[in-house]
């Protein structure tokens, strides 16, 4: 009976192709939405990912993500260093700075201040930040935000801003103004893009305080490396108990950041809407096509029943057809999603295929397919009451 079910499915190539397209489209949209979700979640905790040596992160007790932060007392660094089991602790300063380019345009940056002595948290080559008034810039997932005039006549022109001048990307030696203070671009890095995308500006602590004077609290995070005789989990608990600050492992911090996005980000709602739309479209196409396929082959099913096939066997035939369509269509849809996503993936578009994206894609297809199978079973069920012989 299974062989007959497969031959019936493949016999009408037009309907078979329509079913295949409906299933593949559902798998494509669901897996694409999940991969997009994974992409911006990964970029959401990029600050943690690009500092793998920091096994424990210390922060204000109210902070629950790498995105929404508040600074701690400047004395917190010394307190954390005094906790037994701390081998190394380095501060990280986060702030917003607005820089004016040489042609008069201005751009907002997320400034990341790193310790003068260790430069821990800065991209390589970090030693560039030892140059006086130097900064390292990064696009942070943006495009066309780091621009300066091509011609020298358009740079800091005495006759005002040259906003429409031809521009090029910033590079070593270019200058900017931040709070009317001169800074020099010492390097351009390519770290993990951020979400939401924003230009980054890495800077030494002394330079950070020079550009943002008057702040009473500068330290946003303290990156801690535990000694060899203590695990990150135990050290985090000890720091929290002894200092009253929040201390968690890097993996736990990533999870908290993801949960924060799930609760607060509007993009999560967009992703859910995309999945729901994919399910509805897939259900509409697959359900209608499968019902039409079963209905138009009702005479064949009637002949099989007259030859002794039971309703259960006919039902199993339909489930076999649905299973084949789900497996083949899902494979095609997930494969197209992977190829298409990699083709359009860029610094400004987060896309990352993780294990759960294909899994949820297959799951969504099976839910749609099983639901469609229940609907298409109705013509088979009517055989028991003899309605089929009136057709």
C-alpha positions in Angstrom: 0.0 0.0 0.0 2.9 2.3 0.7 4.2 1.8 -2.8 0.8 2.6 -4.2 0.6 5.8 -2.1 4.0 6.9 -3.5 3.0 6.2 -7.1 -0.2 8.1 -6.6 1.7 11.0 -5.2 4.3 11.1 -8.0 1.8 10.4 -10.8 0.3 13.9 -11.0 3.5 16.0 -11.3 1.7 19.3 -11.3 0.0 18.8 -8.0 3.1 17.1 -6.6 5.2 20.2 -7.5 2.5 22.5 -6.0 2.6 20.5 -2.7 6.4 20.6 -2.7 6.5 24.3 -3.2 4.1 24.9 -0.4 6.0 22.8 2.0 9.4 24.2 1.0 8.1 27.8 1.3 7.0 27.1 4.8 10.3 25.5 5.8 12.2 28.4 4.2 10.3 31.2 6.0 10.4 29.4 9.4 14.1 28.5 9.3 15.0 31.9 7.8 13.2 33.7 10.6 15.0 31.5 13.2 18.4 32.2 11.7 17.7 35.9 11.6 16.7 35.7 15.3 19.9 33.7 16.1 21.9 36.3 14.2 20.8 39.4 16.1 20.8 37.5 19.4 24.5 36.6 18.8 25.3 40.2 17.9 23.4 41.3 21.0 26.0 39.9 23.3 29.0 40.6 21.0 30.7 42.6 23.8 30.9 39.4 25.9 31.9 37.2 22.9 34.8 39.4 21.9 36.3 39.1 25.4 36.6 35.3 25.9 39.3 35.6 28.6 36.7 37.2 31.0 35.0 34.2 32.6 33.1 36.4 35.1 31.4 39.7 34.5 30.7 42.1 37.4 28.1 44.9 37.1 25.5 46.9 38.9 22.8 44.6 40.5 20.1 46.2 38.2 21.8 45.3 35.0 20.4 42.3 33.1 22.0 42.6 29.6 25.0 43.9 27.7 22.7 46.5 26.1 21.0 48.3 28.9 23.6 49.3 31.5 24.3 51.7 34.4 27.7 52.5 35.8 29.2 51.5 39.1 31.2 53.3 41.7 34.8 53.8 40.7 35.9 52.1 44.0 34.2 48.8 42.8 37.3 47.8 40.9 39.5 47.7 44.0 36.8 45.9 46.0 36.5 43.2 43.3 40.2 42.8 43.1 40.3 42.1 46.8 38.0 39.1 46.6 39.9 35.8 47.1 40.1 33.8 43.9 40.3 36.8 41.6 43.4 36.4 39.4 42.8 39.3 37.2 40.2 42.1 37.0 39.9 44.8 34.4 37.4 47.6 34.0 35.3 48.4 31.0 33.8 51.8 30.4 30.8 52.3 28.1 29.4 55.6 27.0 27.9 57.5 24.1 30.0 60.0 22.2 29.2 62.2 19.3 32.1 63.0 16.9 32.3 65.7 14.3 34.0 64.8 11.1 36.3 67.1 9.1 33.6 68.0 6.6 31.2 69.1 9.4 29.0 65.9 9.6 28.6 64.4 13.0 28.1 60.7 14.1 27.2 59.0 17.3 29.4 56.2 18.6 29.3 53.7 21.4 32.6 54.4 23.2 34.3 51.5 24.9 37.0 52.6 27.3 39.7 50.1 28.2 42.2 50.0 31.0 45.4 52.1 30.2 47.8 49.5 31.6 46.4 46.3 30.1 44.2 47.5 27.2 42.1 44.5 27.9 38.9 44.6 25.8 40.5 46.5 22.9 40.8 45.0 19.4 44.2 44.1 18.0 46.6 45.8 17.7 45.6 47.3 21.0 48.9 49.1 21.5 47.7 51.7 19.0 45.7 53.2 21.9 48.9 54.1 23.6 49.4 56.9 21.0 48.2 60.2 22.6 44.6 61.1 21.8 44.2 58.0 19.7 41.1 55.9 19.1 40.3 52.7 17.2 37.0 52.8 15.2 34.7 50.0 14.0 31.6 50.1 11.8 29.8 47.9 14.4 27.5 46.5 11.7 26.7 49.9 10.0 27.5 50.9 6.4 28.7 54.3 5.2 28.9 55.9 8.7 32.7 56.3 8.9 33.4 58.9 6.2 35.7 61.9 5.8 36.4 64.2 2.9 38.7 63.0 0.1 40.2 66.4 -0.6 42.1 68.4 1.9 40.4 71.6 0.9 37.1 70.2 2.3 38.7 69.3 5.7 38.1 71.8 8.5 37.4 74.5 5.9 37.6 78.0 7.2 34.4 79.0 5.2 32.2 76.5 7.1 31.1 72.9 6.7 31.5 71.1 3.4 28.6 68.7 3.9 28.3 67.7 0.3 32.0 67.1 -0.4 33.1 63.7 -1.8 34.1 61.4 1.0 36.1 58.2 1.7 36.3 55.8 4.6 38.2 56.9 7.7 41.7 55.5 8.1 44.9 55.9 10.1 45.8 59.5 10.8 42.3 61.1 10.2 41.1 63.4 12.8 37.7 64.0 14.6 36.4 66.3 17.3 34.6 65.0 20.4 33.3 67.6 22.8 35.6 70.1 20.9 38.6 67.9 21.7 40.8 66.4 19.0 41.2 62.7 18.5 43.2 60.8 15.9 42.1 57.5 14.3 44.9 55.1 15.1 43.2 52.0 13.5 40.1 50.6 12.0 39.0 47.3 13.5 36.5 44.6 12.3 35.1 43.1 15.5 31.7 41.3 15.9 28.9 43.6 14.5 26.5 44.9 17.0 22.7 44.7 17.2 21.3 47.2 16.9 24.0 48.3 14.5 26.1 51.3 15.7 29.7 52.5 15.1 32.1 51.7 17.9 35.0 53.8 19.3 37.6 52.0 21.4 39.6 54.3 23.6 41.9 54.2 26.6 40.5 55.1 30.0 42.5 58.3 30.4 41.3 59.5 27.0 37.7 58.4 27.8 37.7 60.6 31.0 39.2 63.5 29.0 36.4 63.4 26.5 33.6 62.9 29.0 34.6 64.9 32.0 32.6 65.4 35.2 31.2 61.9 35.5 31.2 60.5 39.0 30.8 56.9 37.9 32.7 55.6 34.9 33.0 51.8 35.3 30.2 49.8 33.5 31.6 46.3 33.7 34.5 44.6 35.4 35.9 41.6 33.5 37.3 39.0 35.9 39.5 35.9 35.3 39.4 33.4 38.1 42.4 31.7 39.7 43.1 28.1 38.7 41.8 26.7 41.9 38.3 28.1 41.6 35.5 27.7 39.0 33.9 30.8 37.4 30.6 29.9 39.0 31.9 29.7 42.5 33.9 32.9 42.1 30.8 34.7 40.7 28.8 33.7 43.8 31.7 34.8 46.1 32.0 38.2 44.5 28.3 38.8 44.7 28.2 37.8 48.3 31.2 39.9 49.4 30.7 43.0 47.3 26.9 43.3 46.8 27.5 43.7 43.1 26.1 41.3 40.5 28.6 38.8 39.2 27.8 36.1 36.7 29.7 33.9 34.3 30.0 34.9 30.7 27.7 32.2 29.5 25.0 33.2 32.0 25.4 36.8 30.9 24.8 35.8 27.3 21.6 34.0 28.3 20.4 37.0 30.3 21.1 39.3 27.4 19.0 37.0 25.1 16.1 37.0 27.6 16.3 40.8 27.8 15.9 41.0 24.0 13.0 38.5 24.1 11.2 40.7 26.6 12.2 44.2 25.3 13.1 44.0 21.6 10.5 44.8 19.0 12.4 42.6 16.5 11.4 39.5 18.5 7.7 40.4 17.7 8.6 40.8 14.0 10.3 37.4 14.0 7.2 35.8 15.6 5.0 37.5 13.0 7.1 36.1 10.3 6.9 32.5 11.7 3.1 32.8 12.1 2.8 34.1 8.5 4.9 31.3 7.2 2.7 28.8 9.1 -0.5 30.3 7.7 0.8 30.5 4.2 2.1 27.0 4.4 -1.1 25.7 5.9 -3.2 27.4 3.2 -1.1 26.1 0.3 -0.4 22.7 1.6 -3.9 22.1 3.1 -5.8 23.1 0.0 -3.5 21.3 -2.4 -3.5 18.1 -0.3 -7.3 18.2 0.0 -7.7 18.6 -3.7 -5.2 15.8 -4.3 -7.1 13.4 -2.1 -10.5 14.5 -3.4 -9.6 14.1 -7.0 -8.2 10.6 -6.3 -11.3 9.6 -4.4 -12.3 7.1 -7.1 -9.0 5.4 -6.8 -9.3 5.2 -3.0 -12.8 3.8 -3.5 -11.5 1.1 -5.8 -8.9 0.1 -3.3 -11.5 0.0 -0.6 -13.7 -2.2 -2.8 -10.7 -4.5 -3.3 -10.5 -5.0 0.5 -8.4 -2.1 1.8 -9.5 -0.8 5.2 -10.1 2.8 6.1 -7.0 2.6 8.3 -4.9 1.5 5.3 -6.2 4.3 3.2 -5.5 6.8 6.0 -1.9 5.4 6.3 -1.5 6.0 2.6 -2.3 9.7 3.0 0.0 10.0 6.0 2.8 8.4 4.0 2.3 10.9 1.2 2.3 13.7 3.8 5.5 12.4 5.4 7.3 12.2 2.1 6.2 15.7 1.2 7.3 17.0 4.6 10.7 15.5 4.5 11.5 16.4 0.9 10.0 19.9 1.1 11.6 20.7 4.4 15.0 19.7 3.1 14.6 21.9 0.1 13.3 24.8 2.1 16.0 24.7 4.8 18.7 24.3 2.1 17.4 27.4 0.2 17.2 29.3 3.4 20.8 28.5 4.2 22.1 29.5 0.7 20.0 32.6 0.5 20.9 33.7 4.0 24.6 33.3 3.5 24.3 35.2 0.2 22.7 38.2 1.8 24.4 38.0 5.1 26.5 41.1 5.8 27.7 43.3 8.6 24.4 45.2 8.5 22.1 42.0 8.2 22.4 39.5 11.0 22.0 35.9 9.8 23.4 32.8 11.6 22.2 29.2 11.2 22.2 27.4 14.6 21.0 23.9 15.4 17.5 25.0 16.4 16.7 26.8 13.1 16.5 23.7 10.9 14.8 21.8 13.7 12.1 24.5 14.1 11.8 24.6 10.3 11.1 20.9 10.2 8.8 21.1 13.2 6.7 23.9 11.6 6.4 21.9 8.4 5.2 18.8 10.2 2.6 20.7 12.2 1.3 22.2 9.0 1.4 18.9 7.1 -0.3 16.9 9.9 -3.0 19.5 10.1 -3.5 19.4 6.4 -3.6 15.6 6.5 -6.5 15.7 9.0 -8.4 18.0 6.6 -7.7 15.9 3.6 -8.9 12.7 5.4 -12.5 13.9 5.2 -13.2 12.5 1.7 -11.8 9.1 3.0 -14.0 9.2 6.1 -17.1 9.7 3.9 -16.6 6.3 2.3 -17.8 4.7 5.5 -21.2 6.3 4.9 -21.3 5.5 1.2 -21.3 9.1 0.1 -18.4 8.4 -2.2 -20.6 6.3 -4.5 -22.9 9.2 -5.2 -20.1 11.2 -6.8 
